[in-house]
Amino acid sequence: MGITTDIRSTNDTRMDTTGATGEKEKELVIVEWRDIIATAGWEQEISCPTLFTVGWLISRDDDTIVIANTKDPDDFTGESKTDPPVYYGLHAFPSGAVVHVHPCDPVHTCEVESPPFSQISAPK
């Protein structure tokens, strides 16, 4: 499995994995899981797809694995009942559908710099 991660903040600096209080934050993981698939045609063979989802590990027990796809280090809305960071965009996976939970290395650096991305094309 070749997965490349380069965790950066909005100002393009490396992200710290410890909070201002020195407490270890939630672990960034890649959940490898299998999904259900159904057909309505004349197919003779079918197989479940394997998918990957990246997020911060919120909880894990025998029944469910929960990750979040968004981390708000400052609680910008001020509505959280917990101290920052606040995690949003929750995904709950039935444990039976999860193949493996891979740790994600936040210190990994890319060998090739990614090109800048913009959803709006520059005027010509």
N, C-alpha and C positions, 0 to 999 in steps of 0.2 A: 504494500500500500504506500503510495507516494503522496504525502500531504505536506504542503508547504504553508507555514504560518509566519507572518511578520506583523506582530501586534503593535500598532502605533496609535497615538492619540490624535485628536483633531488638528493639533499644530504640527503633526508629522514627527514627533519625538517618540522615542521608545516608551512604552507604558510600564509603569512600576507594578509589581505584583504584590507589594505590601502596602497597606493603607498608611495614612498619616499617623495613626496610633501605633504602628508597628505590628498590628495584627495581620496574620496571613489571610488574604482574601480568598474567595471561592476559587476552586480549581477550574481552569479552562480545559475542556475535554472535547473529544470528538466521539459522538455516539454512532456506532455502526449498528444498523437495525434492518430487519426484513419487514417488508410491507405485504399486505394482502393484495392479490390481483384476481380479477374475474374477467371472464369473456362471455360474449353473447353470440359467438359465431360457431363455426364448425371445427375449431382448433382441436387437435389431437394431443398436443403437449403444451404445458404451461409451467412456468417457474416463478417463484416469488422474487421480486427485485431486492437487492441490497442497497441501502441508502446510507448517507452520512449527514449528521447534523452537528454543528459546532455550537458550543455554549458553555456557560459557567454552571458547574454542578451544584444544584441547590439541595437536592436530597436524593437518597437512594435507599430502598429497602427491598424486601423479598417480592413485593408486588409492583412497585412503580419506581422509575428513575425520572427525576425532574431536572431540566436544565433551563437556563435563561439565555436569550440571544442578545440582550441589551444590559449594559452595566452603566448606571448613572453614579459617578463618583461623588457628586456634590448634592444629590437630591434637589435638582433644579426646581421642581414643583413645590417643594416644601410640604408635601402632603403625606410623606411616608411616616409610619409609626415606628420605624427602626432607624438606627443611625446609618449614615452613608458608609459604603456605597449601597445603592438600592438596585435591585435586579428586576427587569421587566421582560416581557415577551417569553412567557413560560411555555415549555413543551413537556408534556407528560408521556412517557413511553411505558407500555406494559413490559415488565421485566422479561416476560417470555418472548417478546419480539426483538429484544436487544441481543446482538451477537457478541459485542464487546464494547467497553468504554475505554477509549485510548486517551492517555494524558496528552495534552497539547503543549509543546515546548515554547513558551513565550519569549525565550532568548534567541530563538532561531533567526538567522538573517538570510535574506535571499542573495543568491550569487549574481542574479541579474536584476537590475532595478526595474520595477514595473513602470510602464508608461503612465503619465497622468491621465485621469479619466474625467470626462465631463458628459453629462447627459444632453447638453445643448451644444450644437456645433458652432464653431466660431464663424462669424459673418465673413463672407467672401468678398 
